[in-house]
């Protein structure tokens, strides 16, 4: 995803790339960073996280839960505006970023698509207006190499639903031997092929069904999305933010 951001940077002239950090042992360390489609910059990929943070004013993290936790430790010493776009973060890691948000704006985004941010808002509204007479289910699909299930985006959609209704998330009905409870919120995961990402929230009533779907067909939407979001984040006061909150600040 870092390279996708680099390809999108020419469309955001207010940003200057000052460092590109790769995981320890990465084959890309030492290689030149390509900006846009073919501009070879003077920067090279580095494994020096501390130096990369010190030279930056805004940090974007698409990595792993372990690397995001390490980043939080570094940011506790060098507070920066940060967008954390890694899924599967532990409660301990989130607590670290909560502490950082007392000094700098922090965005936690399981999905940086602007469409998904709006989907969360629509899902919350539908949950509130339709009420308990409608059952709610989530189905998410991703490529065969995705490790976590349910996806972080599915869990964020569930969070928006549960903020409006008291529901219990169920992810494995194979272990159930009873009919669906009224307050169940089922999440089903599909893995296969090269699916970038698809999330559908079903509101199932008697005689009618409402579906709120977002489909991603190109991973570049996440790169463009995070660049749009940090444009807003950079000007905010220290706090904890999600994508929908930042988009609302524009209206």
C-alpha positions as CSV (number, residue, x, y, z in Angstrom):
1,X,0.0,0.0,0.0
2,X,2.9,2.3,0.6
3,X,3.9,2.1,-3.0
4,X,0.3,2.8,-4.1
5,X,0.5,6.0,-2.0
6,X,3.7,7.0,-3.7
7,X,2.0,6.5,-7.1
8,X,-0.8,8.8,-6.0
9,X,1.4,11.6,-4.5
10,X,1.6,13.8,-7.7
11,X,-2.1,14.4,-7.3
12,X,-1.5,15.9,-3.9
13,X,1.2,18.6,-4.4
14,X,0.8,19.9,-0.8
15,X,2.5,16.7,0.4
16,X,6.2,15.9,0.2
17,X,7.5,12.4,0.9
18,X,10.4,12.5,3.3
19,X,10.7,8.9,4.3
20,X,9.5,5.4,3.2
21,X,9.9,2.8,5.8
22,X,9.8,-1.0,5.1
23,X,9.7,-3.9,7.5
24,X,13.0,-5.3,8.8
25,X,14.6,-7.6,6.3
26,X,12.5,-6.3,3.3
27,X,13.9,-6.8,-0.1
28,X,13.0,-3.2,-0.9
29,X,15.3,-1.6,1.6
30,X,17.9,0.4,-0.2
31,X,15.9,0.5,-3.4
32,X,14.9,4.0,-4.8
33,X,11.3,5.2,-4.2
34,X,9.2,5.7,-7.3
35,X,6.8,8.7,-7.2
36,X,3.9,8.7,-9.6
37,X,4.2,6.3,-12.5
38,X,7.9,6.5,-13.3
39,X,9.7,9.3,-11.4
40,X,12.6,7.8,-9.5
41,X,13.1,10.0,-6.5
42,X,16.3,10.6,-4.5
43,X,14.8,8.7,-1.5
44,X,15.4,5.0,-0.9
45,X,13.3,2.6,1.2
46,X,14.7,2.4,4.7
47,X,14.3,0.3,7.8
48,X,15.1,3.1,10.2
49,X,11.8,3.8,11.8
50,X,13.1,6.4,14.4
51,X,14.8,8.5,11.8
52,X,11.8,8.3,9.5
53,X,9.5,9.6,12.2
54,X,11.8,12.4,13.2
55,X,11.9,13.7,9.7
56,X,8.1,13.7,9.2
57,X,5.2,15.8,10.3
58,X,2.5,13.3,9.2
59,X,2.9,9.5,9.4
60,X,0.8,6.9,7.5
61,X,0.9,3.3,8.7
62,X,-0.2,0.4,6.5
63,X,1.7,-2.5,8.1
64,X,0.9,-5.3,10.6
65,X,-0.4,-5.3,14.2
66,X,3.1,-5.9,15.5
67,X,4.6,-3.1,13.4
68,X,1.8,-0.7,14.4
69,X,2.5,-1.4,18.1
70,X,6.2,-0.7,17.6
71,X,5.2,2.6,15.8
72,X,3.1,3.6,18.7
73,X,6.1,3.2,21.0
74,X,8.2,5.5,18.7
75,X,5.4,8.1,18.5
76,X,5.1,8.2,22.2
77,X,8.6,9.8,22.1
78,X,8.1,11.8,18.9
79,X,4.4,12.7,18.7
80,X,3.2,13.2,15.1
81,X,-0.1,13.5,13.2
82,X,-0.7,9.8,12.4
83,X,-3.1,7.7,10.3
84,X,-3.1,4.1,11.4
85,X,-4.6,2.0,8.7
86,X,-3.7,-1.5,10.0
87,X,-6.4,-4.0,11.0
88,X,-6.3,-6.5,13.9
89,X,-4.9,-4.0,16.4
90,X,-4.9,-5.2,20.0
91,X,-6.6,-3.3,22.8
92,X,-3.2,-2.6,24.2
93,X,-2.0,-1.0,21.0
94,X,-5.2,1.0,20.7
95,X,-4.6,2.3,24.2
96,X,-1.2,3.5,23.2
97,X,-2.6,5.5,20.3
98,X,-5.3,6.9,22.6
99,X,-2.5,8.3,24.8
100,X,-0.8,9.7,21.7
101,X,-4.0,11.4,20.7
102,X,-3.7,13.7,23.8
103,X,-0.8,15.3,22.0
104,X,-1.5,14.8,18.2
105,X,-4.4,14.0,15.9
106,X,-4.7,10.3,15.5
107,X,-6.8,8.6,12.8
108,X,-7.7,4.9,13.2
109,X,-9.0,3.5,10.0
110,X,-9.6,-0.1,9.2
111,X,-10.6,1.0,5.7
112,X,-9.5,4.3,4.1
113,X,-12.0,4.2,1.2
114,X,-14.2,7.3,1.4
115,X,-17.1,5.2,0.2
116,X,-16.8,2.9,3.2
117,X,-16.8,5.9,5.5
118,X,-20.1,6.9,4.0
119,X,-21.4,3.3,4.1
120,X,-20.8,3.3,7.9
121,X,-22.9,6.5,8.2
122,X,-25.7,5.0,6.1
123,X,-25.7,1.7,8.0
124,X,-26.0,3.6,11.3
125,X,-28.9,5.6,10.0
126,X,-30.7,2.5,8.6
127,X,-30.2,0.6,11.9
128,X,-31.7,3.5,13.8
129,X,-34.7,4.1,11.5
130,X,-35.6,0.4,10.8
131,X,-35.3,-0.7,14.4
132,X,-35.5,-4.2,15.8
133,X,-38.2,-5.4,13.4
134,X,-35.4,-5.9,10.9
135,X,-32.6,-8.5,11.3
136,X,-29.1,-7.4,10.3
137,X,-26.3,-9.5,8.7
138,X,-23.0,-8.6,7.2
139,X,-21.2,-10.5,4.4
140,X,-17.7,-9.6,3.5
141,X,-15.5,-11.0,0.7
142,X,-11.7,-10.6,0.1
143,X,-8.9,-12.2,-1.8
144,X,-7.5,-15.6,-0.8
145,X,-4.4,-14.2,0.9
146,X,-6.2,-12.1,3.5
147,X,-5.2,-13.3,7.0
148,X,-7.8,-11.8,9.3
149,X,-11.5,-12.7,9.4
150,X,-13.9,-11.0,9.9
151,X,-12.3,-8.1,8.1
152,X,-11.6,-4.9,10.1
153,X,-14.1,-3.1,7.8
154,X,-16.8,-5.6,8.7
155,X,-16.1,-5.1,12.4
156,X,-16.2,-1.3,12.0
157,X,-19.6,-1.7,10.2
158,X,-20.8,-3.9,13.1
159,X,-19.6,-1.2,15.5
160,X,-21.8,1.4,13.8
161,X,-24.8,-1.0,14.0
162,X,-24.2,-1.8,17.7
163,X,-24.0,1.9,18.5
164,X,-27.6,2.1,17.5
165,X,-28.9,-1.3,18.7
166,X,-27.9,-3.7,21.5
167,X,-26.7,-6.7,19.4
168,X,-24.4,-9.7,19.8
169,X,-21.9,-10.4,17.1
170,X,-21.9,-14.0,15.8
171,X,-19.1,-15.1,13.4
172,X,-19.5,-18.9,13.5
173,X,-23.0,-20.4,13.3
174,X,-21.6,-23.9,12.7
175,X,-21.2,-24.0,16.5
176,X,-24.9,-23.1,17.0
177,X,-27.7,-25.5,17.3
178,X,-30.6,-23.1,17.7
179,X,-32.5,-20.6,15.6
180,X,-31.3,-17.1,15.1
181,X,-31.7,-14.8,18.1
182,X,-33.4,-11.5,17.5
183,X,-30.4,-9.5,18.7
184,X,-27.8,-11.5,16.7
185,X,-25.6,-9.6,14.2
186,X,-24.1,-12.3,12.0
187,X,-20.8,-11.7,10.1
188,X,-19.9,-14.1,7.3
189,X,-16.5,-14.1,5.6
190,X,-15.7,-15.2,2.0
191,X,-12.1,-15.7,0.8
192,X,-11.0,-16.4,-2.7
193,X,-9.4,-15.2,-5.9
194,X,-8.2,-11.6,-6.2
195,X,-11.3,-9.9,-4.6
196,X,-10.1,-6.4,-3.4
197,X,-12.9,-6.1,-1.0
198,X,-16.7,-6.2,-0.8
199,X,-19.0,-5.5,2.1
200,X,-22.8,-5.8,2.2
201,X,-25.0,-5.1,5.2
202,X,-28.4,-6.8,4.9
203,X,-31.4,-5.4,6.7
204,X,-33.9,-8.2,6.5
205,X,-37.6,-7.6,7.3
206,X,-40.8,-9.5,6.5
207,X,-41.4,-9.1,2.8
208,X,-38.6,-6.7,2.2
209,X,-34.8,-6.4,2.3
210,X,-32.5,-3.4,2.2
211,X,-28.8,-3.9,1.2
212,X,-26.0,-1.4,1.7
213,X,-23.0,-2.5,-0.4
214,X,-19.6,-1.2,-1.1
215,X,-17.3,-2.8,-3.7
216,X,-13.7,-2.0,-4.2
217,X,-12.2,-2.9,-7.6
218,X,-8.9,-1.1,-7.3
219,X,-6.6,-0.9,-4.3
220,X,-5.6,2.6,-5.3
221,X,-8.8,3.9,-3.7
222,X,-7.3,3.2,-0.2
223,X,-4.2,5.2,-1.1
224,X,-6.2,8.2,-2.5
225,X,-8.6,7.9,0.5
226,X,-5.9,8.2,3.1
227,X,-4.3,11.1,1.4
228,X,-7.7,12.9,1.4
229,X,-8.2,12.0,5.0
230,X,-4.8,13.2,6.3
231,X,-5.4,16.5,4.4
232,X,-8.2,17.0,6.9
233,X,-6.5,15.4,9.8
234,X,-3.5,17.6,9.7
235,X,-5.5,20.7,10.6
236,X,-7.4,19.1,13.6
237,X,-6.7,19.4,17.3
238,X,-5.2,16.5,19.1
239,X,-7.9,13.8,19.5
240,X,-8.9,10.3,18.3
241,X,-10.7,10.3,14.9
242,X,-12.4,7.9,12.4
243,X,-12.8,8.6,8.7
244,X,-16.5,9.5,8.9
245,X,-15.8,12.1,11.7
246,X,-13.2,13.7,9.4
247,X,-15.5,13.8,6.4
248,X,-18.2,15.5,8.6
249,X,-15.7,18.2,9.4
250,X,-15.8,19.3,5.7
251,X,-19.6,19.9,5.7
